[in-house]
Amino acid sequence: MSTLFVYRTEDNQVVARISGDDDKALLSRAEFEYGSDDFGYTFTPAFGASDGLVPGDDVADIEV
């Protein structure tokens, strides 16, 4: 099972985790739910690294 992290490009804060077995389906769902320049997606979040993602306070968990 894979997890796609959706984050705000403004501050790298995670807003959603999309989980499932098909990476293409995860990317499709992310595009459907968060398809704008305000959001980015990654399978490798690098929390705590320089320019890595920041854990969000109210993260949506979506199963595909």
N, C-alpha and C positions, 0 to 999 in steps of 0.2 A: 504494500500500500504506500502511496506517495502523498505528500502534503505540499500544496502550493500556498505560499504566504503572499497575501495581498497587503500592500503598504501605501501610505500616503507619500507621494514624492516630495512634498513640502518639508517633511520632518522625519521621514523613514519610519514612522510609527505603524505597526501592524494593525490592520483593521479587520482582517479575516484570515482563516485557515480553511482551505478547501481540500478535502481528503477523498481519495478513491484509488482505483486500480489502473485507470487509463489516463495518462498524462495529457493527452489531447482533449479529453473530456473535461479535465480540471481547467485547462487553459481556456476552453470554450465557455465554461461557466464563469470564470473570472472576467472574461471579456463581456459577457452578458450582464453580469452584476455590477462591474466596476470599470467598464470600458470608457475611459477618458484619460487625458494627459495628467490628471490629478493623482492617478494610481499607477503603481508598478507591481510586477509579480516576480517571484523567485522561488525556486525549489531549495535554495541554499541561503538561509537567512543571515548567517554570520553575526549573531547577536553579540554585542559587546566589542566587536572589531571596529576599527576606524571606518566610518561610513557604513557600518552594519545597521541592521534593523533594530528598532527600539520596541520592546514589548508594549502592546496597547492595553488600555484599561478595560475596554468593552469590545473584545474581539469576537466576531461572529464565527461559529464553527459550522461549516457546510459539508455535508456528505454527498458525493456524486456517485 
